Amino acid sequence: MPTRNRGAVAFNRLDAGAAPLPAPLQTPPARAARPVPTVPRVRRPPGRASRGAGTGSVPGGWRRSALVWALVAASVVIVVLAVVTASALSHQAAPGLPTVSNVSGEVRDGMVVFAWADPGITQGDSYVITLRTGESSIQKGAEFSVDPHGQARVCASVAVNRDGRTGGTSGEKCVDTGGSVTGSAPGDVSSFVTGVGAAS
């Protein structure tokens, strides 16, 4: 007669009446990692330092200083040229005015006397007499005298003045006194009126 396996039957019955085992937990699939954007690295040319680091700021400062000094120098040159031009224009003879020529000179009664012919002045014109020593005088007459005060030589030039504008000067005329003529004071000048009258 067949033998029964009691242990097996009991196991089968236990399996048949037992509660079902829970289903295994399912883990969600792992999400793929998003790629991290990479920033491209900028490569600087060799030998060029970063701005503001170490000695990199020195050339820039030097260039700015050089530019400032160059602008200052240019300004000075412009001002100097403007002054020279203004001075040249102020000393330039006014066009259209007659020019005195053939000035004569002699020693007369202890004075050095210069005289010249009328070059064609009009009413209101005057003569400007300038000595080599720097003194000057303006008058209407065509004769001028100066106290040499012991000077061995006295030189003068004459120009026509009209409305504040001075024309070309005559050639300088010099008179040798020999140093024997003396006057009252240095630079003492006086004019001798010949026909037109002295300027006021």
PyMOL commands that place a pseudoatom at each C-alpha (Angstrom):
pseudoatom trace, name=CA, resn=MET, resi=1, chain=A, elem=C, hetatm=0, pos=[0.000, 0.000, 0.000]
pseudoatom trace, name=CA, resn=PRO, resi=2, chain=A, elem=C, hetatm=0, pos=[1.343, 3.362, -0.767]
pseudoatom trace, name=CA, resn=THR, resi=3, chain=A, elem=C, hetatm=0, pos=[2.922, 5.391, 1.970]
pseudoatom trace, name=CA, resn=ARG, resi=4, chain=A, elem=C, hetatm=0, pos=[1.802, 8.939, 2.635]
pseudoatom trace, name=CA, resn=ASN, resi=5, chain=A, elem=C, hetatm=0, pos=[4.148, 11.722, 3.065]
pseudoatom trace, name=CA, resn=ARG, resi=6, chain=A, elem=C, hetatm=0, pos=[2.493, 13.564, 5.862]
pseudoatom trace, name=CA, resn=GLY, resi=7, chain=A, elem=C, hetatm=0, pos=[4.965, 16.292, 5.982]
pseudoatom trace, name=CA, resn=ALA, resi=8, chain=A, elem=C, hetatm=0, pos=[4.432, 17.085, 2.370]
pseudoatom trace, name=CA, resn=VAL, resi=9, chain=A, elem=C, hetatm=0, pos=[0.656, 17.110, 2.713]
pseudoatom trace, name=CA, resn=ALA, resi=10, chain=A, elem=C, hetatm=0, pos=[0.817, 19.406, 5.698]
pseudoatom trace, name=CA, resn=PHE, resi=11, chain=A, elem=C, hetatm=0, pos=[3.120, 21.692, 3.755]
pseudoatom trace, name=CA, resn=ASN, resi=12, chain=A, elem=C, hetatm=0, pos=[0.756, 21.743, 0.816]
pseudoatom trace, name=CA, resn=ARG, resi=13, chain=A, elem=C, hetatm=0, pos=[-2.211, 22.515, 3.000]
pseudoatom trace, name=CA, resn=LEU, resi=14, chain=A, elem=C, hetatm=0, pos=[-0.276, 25.280, 4.723]
pseudoatom trace, name=CA, resn=ASP, resi=15, chain=A, elem=C, hetatm=0, pos=[0.609, 26.712, 1.384]
pseudoatom trace, name=CA, resn=ALA, resi=16, chain=A, elem=C, hetatm=0, pos=[-2.970, 26.450, 0.171]
pseudoatom trace, name=CA, resn=GLY, resi=17, chain=A, elem=C, hetatm=0, pos=[-4.493, 28.239, 3.164]
pseudoatom trace, name=CA, resn=ALA, resi=18, chain=A, elem=C, hetatm=0, pos=[-1.759, 30.857, 3.643]
pseudoatom trace, name=CA, resn=ALA, resi=19, chain=A, elem=C, hetatm=0, pos=[-2.219, 34.495, 2.616]
pseudoatom trace, name=CA, resn=PRO, resi=20, chain=A, elem=C, hetatm=0, pos=[-0.525, 35.464, -0.579]
pseudoatom trace, name=CA, resn=LEU, resi=21, chain=A, elem=C, hetatm=0, pos=[2.841, 37.113, -0.264]
pseudoatom trace, name=CA, resn=PRO, resi=22, chain=A, elem=C, hetatm=0, pos=[2.939, 40.842, -1.080]
pseudoatom trace, name=CA, resn=ALA, resi=23, chain=A, elem=C, hetatm=0, pos=[4.182, 41.773, -4.470]
pseudoatom trace, name=CA, resn=PRO, resi=24, chain=A, elem=C, hetatm=0, pos=[7.772, 42.994, -4.514]
pseudoatom trace, name=CA, resn=LEU, resi=25, chain=A, elem=C, hetatm=0, pos=[8.194, 46.801, -4.511]
pseudoatom trace, name=CA, resn=GLN, resi=26, chain=A, elem=C, hetatm=0, pos=[8.999, 48.219, -7.871]
pseudoatom trace, name=CA, resn=THR, resi=27, chain=A, elem=C, hetatm=0, pos=[11.477, 51.057, -7.837]
pseudoatom trace, name=CA, resn=PRO, resi=28, chain=A, elem=C, hetatm=0, pos=[10.932, 53.732, -10.496]
pseudoatom trace, name=CA, resn=PRO, resi=29, chain=A, elem=C, hetatm=0, pos=[13.551, 53.864, -13.144]
pseudoatom trace, name=CA, resn=ALA, resi=30, chain=A, elem=C, hetatm=0, pos=[16.333, 56.312, -12.385]
pseudoatom trace, name=CA, resn=ARG, resi=31, chain=A, elem=C, hetatm=0, pos=[16.134, 59.569, -14.315]
pseudoatom trace, name=CA, resn=ALA, resi=32, chain=A, elem=C, hetatm=0, pos=[18.967, 60.341, -16.569]
pseudoatom trace, name=CA, resn=ALA, resi=33, chain=A, elem=C, hetatm=0, pos=[21.148, 63.161, -15.239]
pseudoatom trace, name=CA, resn=ARG, resi=34, chain=A, elem=C, hetatm=0, pos=[20.855, 66.403, -17.171]
pseudoatom trace, name=CA, resn=PRO, resi=35, chain=A, elem=C, hetatm=0, pos=[24.068, 67.473, -18.803]
pseudoatom trace, name=CA, resn=VAL, resi=36, chain=A, elem=C, hetatm=0, pos=[25.653, 70.464, -17.080]
pseudoatom trace, name=CA, resn=PRO, resi=37, chain=A, elem=C, hetatm=0, pos=[26.456, 73.220, -19.617]
pseudoatom trace, name=CA, resn=THR, resi=38, chain=A, elem=C, hetatm=0, pos=[30.108, 73.904, -19.795]
pseudoatom trace, name=CA, resn=VAL, resi=39, chain=A, elem=C, hetatm=0, pos=[31.468, 77.454, -20.176]
pseudoatom trace, name=CA, resn=PRO, resi=40, chain=A, elem=C, hetatm=0, pos=[34.206, 77.664, -22.763]
pseudoatom trace, name=CA, resn=ARG, resi=41, chain=A, elem=C, hetatm=0, pos=[37.443, 78.938, -21.356]
pseudoatom trace, name=CA, resn=VAL, resi=42, chain=A, elem=C, hetatm=0, pos=[38.888, 81.976, -23.042]
pseudoatom trace, name=CA, resn=ARG, resi=43, chain=A, elem=C, hetatm=0, pos=[42.540, 81.628, -23.614]
pseudoatom trace, name=CA, resn=ARG, resi=44, chain=A, elem=C, hetatm=0, pos=[44.492, 84.852, -23.431]
pseudoatom trace, name=CA, resn=PRO, resi=45, chain=A, elem=C, hetatm=0, pos=[47.506, 85.373, -25.590]
pseudoatom trace, name=CA, resn=PRO, resi=46, chain=A, elem=C, hetatm=0, pos=[50.734, 84.641, -23.784]
pseudoatom trace, name=CA, resn=GLY, resi=47, chain=A, elem=C, hetatm=0, pos=[52.551, 87.539, -22.197]
pseudoatom trace, name=CA, resn=ARG, resi=48, chain=A, elem=C, hetatm=0, pos=[49.390, 89.645, -21.704]
pseudoatom trace, name=CA, resn=ALA, resi=49, chain=A, elem=C, hetatm=0, pos=[48.556, 90.202, -18.070]
pseudoatom trace, name=CA, resn=SER, resi=50, chain=A, elem=C, hetatm=0, pos=[45.023, 90.729, -16.868]
pseudoatom trace, name=CA, resn=ARG, resi=51, chain=A, elem=C, hetatm=0, pos=[43.851, 94.302, -16.495]
pseudoatom trace, name=CA, resn=GLY, resi=52, chain=A, elem=C, hetatm=0, pos=[44.459, 95.723, -13.067]
pseudoatom trace, name=CA, resn=ALA, resi=53, chain=A, elem=C, hetatm=0, pos=[46.584, 92.815, -11.910]
pseudoatom trace, name=CA, resn=GLY, resi=54, chain=A, elem=C, hetatm=0, pos=[50.224, 93.252, -11.064]
pseudoatom trace, name=CA, resn=THR, resi=55, chain=A, elem=C, hetatm=0, pos=[52.126, 95.298, -13.613]
pseudoatom trace, name=CA, resn=GLY, resi=56, chain=A, elem=C, hetatm=0, pos=[49.324, 95.083, -16.196]
pseudoatom trace, name=CA, resn=SER, resi=57, chain=A, elem=C, hetatm=0, pos=[47.955, 98.497, -15.108]
pseudoatom trace, name=CA, resn=VAL, resi=58, chain=A, elem=C, hetatm=0, pos=[51.301, 100.294, -15.405]
pseudoatom trace, name=CA, resn=PRO, resi=59, chain=A, elem=C, hetatm=0, pos=[51.409, 100.649, -19.226]
pseudoatom trace, name=CA, resn=GLY, resi=60, chain=A, elem=C, hetatm=0, pos=[47.850, 102.022, -19.302]
pseudoatom trace, name=CA, resn=GLY, resi=61, chain=A, elem=C, hetatm=0, pos=[48.636, 104.646, -16.659]
pseudoatom trace, name=CA, resn=TRP, resi=62, chain=A, elem=C, hetatm=0, pos=[51.830, 105.603, -18.441]
pseudoatom trace, name=CA, resn=ARG, resi=63, chain=A, elem=C, hetatm=0, pos=[49.954, 106.066, -21.707]
pseudoatom trace, name=CA, resn=ARG, resi=64, chain=A, elem=C, hetatm=0, pos=[47.368, 108.286, -20.016]
pseudoatom trace, name=CA, resn=SER, resi=65, chain=A, elem=C, hetatm=0, pos=[50.087, 110.428, -18.448]
pseudoatom trace, name=CA, resn=ALA, resi=66, chain=A, elem=C, hetatm=0, pos=[51.874, 110.735, -21.784]
pseudoatom trace, name=CA, resn=LEU, resi=67, chain=A, elem=C, hetatm=0, pos=[48.611, 111.806, -23.452]
pseudoatom trace, name=CA, resn=VAL, resi=68, chain=A, elem=C, hetatm=0, pos=[47.978, 114.463, -20.804]
pseudoatom trace, name=CA, resn=TRP, resi=69, chain=A, elem=C, hetatm=0, pos=[51.491, 115.883, -21.165]
pseudoatom trace, name=CA, resn=ALA, resi=70, chain=A, elem=C, hetatm=0, pos=[51.162, 115.889, -24.943]
pseudoatom trace, name=CA, resn=LEU, resi=71, chain=A, elem=C, hetatm=0, pos=[47.913, 117.873, -24.714]
pseudoatom trace, name=CA, resn=VAL, resi=72, chain=A, elem=C, hetatm=0, pos=[49.497, 120.351, -22.294]
pseudoatom trace, name=CA, resn=ALA, resi=73, chain=A, elem=C, hetatm=0, pos=[52.509, 120.820, -24.576]
pseudoatom trace, name=CA, resn=ALA, resi=74, chain=A, elem=C, hetatm=0, pos=[50.240, 121.342, -27.593]
pseudoatom trace, name=CA, resn=SER, resi=75, chain=A, elem=C, hetatm=0, pos=[48.238, 123.961, -25.679]
pseudoatom trace, name=CA, resn=VAL, resi=76, chain=A, elem=C, hetatm=0, pos=[51.401, 125.828, -24.729]
pseudoatom trace, name=CA, resn=VAL, resi=77, chain=A, elem=C, hetatm=0, pos=[52.605, 125.819, -28.334]
pseudoatom trace, name=CA, resn=ILE, resi=78, chain=A, elem=C, hetatm=0, pos=[49.239, 127.158, -29.542]
pseudoatom trace, name=CA, resn=VAL, resi=79, chain=A, elem=C, hetatm=0, pos=[49.280, 129.973, -26.971]
pseudoatom trace, name=CA, resn=VAL, resi=80, chain=A, elem=C, hetatm=0, pos=[52.858, 130.933, -27.881]
pseudoatom trace, name=CA, resn=LEU, resi=81, chain=A, elem=C, hetatm=0, pos=[52.035, 130.977, -31.584]
pseudoatom trace, name=CA, resn=ALA, resi=82, chain=A, elem=C, hetatm=0, pos=[48.962, 133.115, -30.928]
pseudoatom trace, name=CA, resn=VAL, resi=83, chain=A, elem=C, hetatm=0, pos=[51.018, 135.642, -28.927]
pseudoatom trace, name=CA, resn=VAL, resi=84, chain=A, elem=C, hetatm=0, pos=[53.747, 135.779, -31.580]
pseudoatom trace, name=CA, resn=THR, resi=85, chain=A, elem=C, hetatm=0, pos=[51.175, 136.229, -34.354]
pseudoatom trace, name=CA, resn=ALA, resi=86, chain=A, elem=C, hetatm=0, pos=[49.364, 138.993, -32.466]
pseudoatom trace, name=CA, resn=SER, resi=87, chain=A, elem=C, hetatm=0, pos=[52.651, 140.764, -31.777]
pseudoatom trace, name=CA, resn=ALA, resi=88, chain=A, elem=C, hetatm=0, pos=[53.690, 140.519, -35.418]
pseudoatom trace, name=CA, resn=LEU, resi=89, chain=A, elem=C, hetatm=0, pos=[50.335, 141.873, -36.585]
pseudoatom trace, name=CA, resn=SER, resi=90, chain=A, elem=C, hetatm=0, pos=[50.474, 144.745, -34.104]
pseudoatom trace, name=CA, resn=HIS, resi=91, chain=A, elem=C, hetatm=0, pos=[53.934, 145.773, -35.365]
pseudoatom trace, name=CA, resn=GLN, resi=92, chain=A, elem=C, hetatm=0, pos=[53.075, 145.314, -39.028]
pseudoatom trace, name=CA, resn=ALA, resi=93, chain=A, elem=C, hetatm=0, pos=[52.932, 148.539, -40.990]
pseudoatom trace, name=CA, resn=ALA, resi=94, chain=A, elem=C, hetatm=0, pos=[49.454, 149.673, -41.918]
pseudoatom trace, name=CA, resn=PRO, resi=95, chain=A, elem=C, hetatm=0, pos=[48.987, 149.589, -45.713]
pseudoatom trace, name=CA, resn=GLY, resi=96, chain=A, elem=C, hetatm=0, pos=[48.047, 152.684, -47.685]
pseudoatom trace, name=CA, resn=LEU, resi=97, chain=A, elem=C, hetatm=0, pos=[49.990, 155.187, -45.577]
pseudoatom trace, name=CA, resn=PRO, resi=98, chain=A, elem=C, hetatm=0, pos=[52.796, 157.321, -47.037]
pseudoatom trace, name=CA, resn=THR, resi=99, chain=A, elem=C, hetatm=0, pos=[56.359, 156.570, -45.967]
pseudoatom trace, name=CA, resn=VAL, resi=100, chain=A, elem=C, hetatm=0, pos=[58.872, 159.200, -44.912]
pseudoatom trace, name=CA, resn=SER, resi=101, chain=A, elem=C, hetatm=0, pos=[62.206, 159.115, -46.722]
pseudoatom trace, name=CA, resn=ASN, resi=102, chain=A, elem=C, hetatm=0, pos=[65.460, 161.086, -46.802]
pseudoatom trace, name=CA, resn=VAL, resi=103, chain=A, elem=C, hetatm=0, pos=[65.561, 162.125, -43.164]
pseudoatom trace, name=CA, resn=SER, resi=104, chain=A, elem=C, hetatm=0, pos=[68.339, 164.626, -42.505]
pseudoatom trace, name=CA, resn=GLY, resi=105, chain=A, elem=C, hetatm=0, pos=[70.062, 165.414, -39.214]
pseudoatom trace, name=CA, resn=GLU, resi=106, chain=A, elem=C, hetatm=0, pos=[72.457, 167.945, -37.767]
pseudoatom trace, name=CA, resn=VAL, resi=107, chain=A, elem=C, hetatm=0, pos=[73.662, 169.450, -34.503]
pseudoatom trace, name=CA, resn=ARG, resi=108, chain=A, elem=C, hetatm=0, pos=[72.151, 172.920, -33.982]
pseudoatom trace, name=CA, resn=ASP, resi=109, chain=A, elem=C, hetatm=0, pos=[72.527, 175.067, -30.869]
pseudoatom trace, name=CA, resn=GLY, resi=110, chain=A, elem=C, hetatm=0, pos=[73.399, 172.094, -28.691]
pseudoatom trace, name=CA, resn=MET, resi=111, chain=A, elem=C, hetatm=0, pos=[70.469, 169.992, -29.979]
pseudoatom trace, name=CA, resn=VAL, resi=112, chain=A, elem=C, hetatm=0, pos=[70.326, 167.232, -32.575]
pseudoatom trace, name=CA, resn=VAL, resi=113, chain=A, elem=C, hetatm=0, pos=[67.755, 168.224, -35.189]
pseudoatom trace, name=CA, resn=PHE, resi=114, chain=A, elem=C, hetatm=0, pos=[66.098, 165.806, -37.631]
pseudoatom trace, name=CA, resn=ALA, resi=115, chain=A, elem=C, hetatm=0, pos=[64.049, 166.995, -40.604]
pseudoatom trace, name=CA, resn=TRP, resi=116, chain=A, elem=C, hetatm=0, pos=[62.244, 165.399, -43.556]
pseudoatom trace, name=CA, resn=ALA, resi=117, chain=A, elem=C, hetatm=0, pos=[60.018, 166.260, -46.473]
pseudoatom trace, name=CA, resn=ASP, resi=118, chain=A, elem=C, hetatm=0, pos=[56.247, 165.857, -46.393]
pseudoatom trace, name=CA, resn=PRO, resi=119, chain=A, elem=C, hetatm=0, pos=[55.530, 162.438, -48.003]
pseudoatom trace, name=CA, resn=GLY, resi=120, chain=A, elem=C, hetatm=0, pos=[51.919, 163.413, -48.752]
pseudoatom trace, name=CA, resn=ILE, resi=121, chain=A, elem=C, hetatm=0, pos=[50.096, 163.288, -45.435]
pseudoatom trace, name=CA, resn=THR, resi=122, chain=A, elem=C, hetatm=0, pos=[46.466, 164.359, -45.117]
pseudoatom trace, name=CA, resn=GLN, resi=123, chain=A, elem=C, hetatm=0, pos=[44.698, 166.421, -42.497]
pseudoatom trace, name=CA, resn=GLY, resi=124, chain=A, elem=C, hetatm=0, pos=[44.684, 164.527, -39.210]
pseudoatom trace, name=CA, resn=ASP, resi=125, chain=A, elem=C, hetatm=0, pos=[47.887, 162.589, -39.925]
pseudoatom trace, name=CA, resn=SER, resi=126, chain=A, elem=C, hetatm=0, pos=[50.843, 162.787, -37.552]
pseudoatom trace, name=CA, resn=TYR, resi=127, chain=A, elem=C, hetatm=0, pos=[54.499, 161.790, -37.455]
pseudoatom trace, name=CA, resn=VAL, resi=128, chain=A, elem=C, hetatm=0, pos=[55.861, 159.248, -34.979]
pseudoatom trace, name=CA, resn=ILE, resi=129, chain=A, elem=C, hetatm=0, pos=[59.554, 159.747, -34.230]
pseudoatom trace, name=CA, resn=THR, resi=130, chain=A, elem=C, hetatm=0, pos=[61.336, 156.837, -32.529]
pseudoatom trace, name=CA, resn=LEU, resi=131, chain=A, elem=C, hetatm=0, pos=[64.844, 157.046, -31.109]
pseudoatom trace, name=CA, resn=ARG, resi=132, chain=A, elem=C, hetatm=0, pos=[67.198, 154.095, -31.049]
pseudoatom trace, name=CA, resn=THR, resi=133, chain=A, elem=C, hetatm=0, pos=[67.194, 154.292, -27.245]
pseudoatom trace, name=CA, resn=GLY, resi=134, chain=A, elem=C, hetatm=0, pos=[63.447, 153.517, -27.230]
pseudoatom trace, name=CA, resn=GLU, resi=135, chain=A, elem=C, hetatm=0, pos=[61.893, 156.942, -26.620]
pseudoatom trace, name=CA, resn=SER, resi=136, chain=A, elem=C, hetatm=0, pos=[59.216, 158.074, -29.051]
pseudoatom trace, name=CA, resn=SER, resi=137, chain=A, elem=C, hetatm=0, pos=[57.205, 161.208, -29.770]
pseudoatom trace, name=CA, resn=ILE, resi=138, chain=A, elem=C, hetatm=0, pos=[54.222, 162.083, -31.963]
pseudoatom trace, name=CA, resn=GLN, resi=139, chain=A, elem=C, hetatm=0, pos=[53.827, 165.479, -33.643]
pseudoatom trace, name=CA, resn=LYS, resi=140, chain=A, elem=C, hetatm=0, pos=[52.465, 167.319, -36.650]
pseudoatom trace, name=CA, resn=GLY, resi=141, chain=A, elem=C, hetatm=0, pos=[55.628, 169.094, -37.751]
pseudoatom trace, name=CA, resn=ALA, resi=142, chain=A, elem=C, hetatm=0, pos=[58.279, 167.718, -40.091]
pseudoatom trace, name=CA, resn=GLU, resi=143, chain=A, elem=C, hetatm=0, pos=[61.226, 168.685, -37.883]
pseudoatom trace, name=CA, resn=PHE, resi=144, chain=A, elem=C, hetatm=0, pos=[62.259, 167.171, -34.578]
pseudoatom trace, name=CA, resn=SER, resi=145, chain=A, elem=C, hetatm=0, pos=[65.025, 167.959, -32.085]
pseudoatom trace, name=CA, resn=VAL, resi=146, chain=A, elem=C, hetatm=0, pos=[66.431, 165.986, -29.179]
pseudoatom trace, name=CA, resn=ASP, resi=147, chain=A, elem=C, hetatm=0, pos=[68.838, 166.787, -26.381]
pseudoatom trace, name=CA, resn=PRO, resi=148, chain=A, elem=C, hetatm=0, pos=[71.730, 164.278, -26.748]
pseudoatom trace, name=CA, resn=HIS, resi=149, chain=A, elem=C, hetatm=0, pos=[72.855, 164.744, -23.117]
pseudoatom trace, name=CA, resn=GLY, resi=150, chain=A, elem=C, hetatm=0, pos=[76.436, 163.904, -23.967]
pseudoatom trace, name=CA, resn=GLN, resi=151, chain=A, elem=C, hetatm=0, pos=[75.666, 160.930, -26.226]
pseudoatom trace, name=CA, resn=ALA, resi=152, chain=A, elem=C, hetatm=0, pos=[78.201, 160.529, -29.022]
pseudoatom trace, name=CA, resn=ARG, resi=153, chain=A, elem=C, hetatm=0, pos=[75.532, 159.454, -31.517]
pseudoatom trace, name=CA, resn=VAL, resi=154, chain=A, elem=C, hetatm=0, pos=[71.778, 159.992, -31.733]
pseudoatom trace, name=CA, resn=CYS, resi=155, chain=A, elem=C, hetatm=0, pos=[69.652, 157.932, -34.167]
pseudoatom trace, name=CA, resn=ALA, resi=156, chain=A, elem=C, hetatm=0, pos=[65.988, 158.311, -35.094]
pseudoatom trace, name=CA, resn=SER, resi=157, chain=A, elem=C, hetatm=0, pos=[63.382, 156.984, -37.545]
pseudoatom trace, name=CA, resn=VAL, resi=158, chain=A, elem=C, hetatm=0, pos=[60.081, 158.546, -38.653]
pseudoatom trace, name=CA, resn=ALA, resi=159, chain=A, elem=C, hetatm=0, pos=[56.684, 157.043, -39.595]
pseudoatom trace, name=CA, resn=VAL, resi=160, chain=A, elem=C, hetatm=0, pos=[53.232, 158.399, -40.454]
pseudoatom trace, name=CA, resn=ASN, resi=161, chain=A, elem=C, hetatm=0, pos=[50.327, 157.759, -38.079]
pseudoatom trace, name=CA, resn=ARG, resi=162, chain=A, elem=C, hetatm=0, pos=[46.702, 157.911, -39.187]
pseudoatom trace, name=CA, resn=ASP, resi=163, chain=A, elem=C, hetatm=0, pos=[43.755, 157.090, -36.919]
pseudoatom trace, name=CA, resn=GLY, resi=164, chain=A, elem=C, hetatm=0, pos=[45.989, 155.103, -34.599]
pseudoatom trace, name=CA, resn=ARG, resi=165, chain=A, elem=C, hetatm=0, pos=[47.569, 153.121, -37.433]
pseudoatom trace, name=CA, resn=THR, resi=166, chain=A, elem=C, hetatm=0, pos=[51.277, 153.553, -38.106]
pseudoatom trace, name=CA, resn=GLY, resi=167, chain=A, elem=C, hetatm=0, pos=[52.785, 153.151, -41.548]
pseudoatom trace, name=CA, resn=GLY, resi=168, chain=A, elem=C, hetatm=0, pos=[56.232, 151.992, -42.561]
pseudoatom trace, name=CA, resn=THR, resi=169, chain=A, elem=C, hetatm=0, pos=[59.211, 153.630, -40.901]
pseudoatom trace, name=CA, resn=SER, resi=170, chain=A, elem=C, hetatm=0, pos=[61.849, 155.585, -42.695]
pseudoatom trace, name=CA, resn=GLY, resi=171, chain=A, elem=C, hetatm=0, pos=[65.449, 154.544, -42.783]
pseudoatom trace, name=CA, resn=GLU, resi=172, chain=A, elem=C, hetatm=0, pos=[67.207, 155.262, -39.493]
pseudoatom trace, name=CA, resn=LYS, resi=173, chain=A, elem=C, hetatm=0, pos=[69.185, 158.516, -39.512]
pseudoatom trace, name=CA, resn=CYS, resi=174, chain=A, elem=C, hetatm=0, pos=[72.113, 158.919, -37.114]
pseudoatom trace, name=CA, resn=VAL, resi=175, chain=A, elem=C, hetatm=0, pos=[73.926, 162.115, -36.139]
pseudoatom trace, name=CA, resn=ASP, resi=176, chain=A, elem=C, hetatm=0, pos=[77.373, 162.049, -34.522]
pseudoatom trace, name=CA, resn=THR, resi=177, chain=A, elem=C, hetatm=0, pos=[77.768, 164.628, -31.791]
pseudoatom trace, name=CA, resn=GLY, resi=178, chain=A, elem=C, hetatm=0, pos=[81.297, 163.718, -30.730]
pseudoatom trace, name=CA, resn=GLY, resi=179, chain=A, elem=C, hetatm=0, pos=[80.115, 163.635, -27.144]
pseudoatom trace, name=CA, resn=SER, resi=180, chain=A, elem=C, hetatm=0, pos=[80.724, 167.349, -26.697]
pseudoatom trace, name=CA, resn=VAL, resi=181, chain=A, elem=C, hetatm=0, pos=[77.092, 168.420, -26.791]
pseudoatom trace, name=CA, resn=THR, resi=182, chain=A, elem=C, hetatm=0, pos=[75.432, 168.387, -23.375]
pseudoatom trace, name=CA, resn=GLY, resi=183, chain=A, elem=C, hetatm=0, pos=[71.864, 168.992, -22.387]
pseudoatom trace, name=CA, resn=SER, resi=184, chain=A, elem=C, hetatm=0, pos=[69.741, 169.361, -19.291]
pseudoatom trace, name=CA, resn=ALA, resi=185, chain=A, elem=C, hetatm=0, pos=[68.583, 165.765, -18.823]
pseudoatom trace, name=CA, resn=PRO, resi=186, chain=A, elem=C, hetatm=0, pos=[68.765, 162.386, -20.559]
pseudoatom trace, name=CA, resn=GLY, resi=187, chain=A, elem=C, hetatm=0, pos=[66.046, 161.754, -23.099]
pseudoatom trace, name=CA, resn=ASP, resi=188, chain=A, elem=C, hetatm=0, pos=[64.886, 165.377, -23.141]
pseudoatom trace, name=CA, resn=VAL, resi=189, chain=A, elem=C, hetatm=0, pos=[63.110, 165.789, -26.474]
pseudoatom trace, name=CA, resn=SER, resi=190, chain=A, elem=C, hetatm=0, pos=[61.384, 168.772, -28.017]
pseudoatom trace, name=CA, resn=SER, resi=191, chain=A, elem=C, hetatm=0, pos=[59.912, 169.432, -31.439]
pseudoatom trace, name=CA, resn=PHE, resi=192, chain=A, elem=C, hetatm=0, pos=[60.308, 172.399, -33.725]
pseudoatom trace, name=CA, resn=VAL, resi=193, chain=A, elem=C, hetatm=0, pos=[57.054, 173.190, -35.537]
pseudoatom trace, name=CA, resn=THR, resi=194, chain=A, elem=C, hetatm=0, pos=[57.409, 173.799, -39.250]
pseudoatom trace, name=CA, resn=GLY, resi=195, chain=A, elem=C, hetatm=0, pos=[54.166, 174.890, -40.875]
pseudoatom trace, name=CA, resn=VAL, resi=196, chain=A, elem=C, hetatm=0, pos=[51.636, 172.326, -39.524]
pseudoatom trace, name=CA, resn=GLY, resi=197, chain=A, elem=C, hetatm=0, pos=[51.899, 172.679, -35.739]
pseudoatom trace, name=CA, resn=ALA, resi=198, chain=A, elem=C, hetatm=0, pos=[52.690, 170.219, -32.971]
pseudoatom trace, name=CA, resn=ALA, resi=199, chain=A, elem=C, hetatm=0, pos=[50.350, 167.421, -32.037]
pseudoatom trace, name=CA, resn=SER, resi=200, chain=A, elem=C, hetatm=0, pos=[48.327, 167.928, -28.881]
for i in range(1, 200): cmd.bond("trace and resi %d" % i, "trace and resi %d" % (i + 1))
show_as sticks, trace
zoom trace
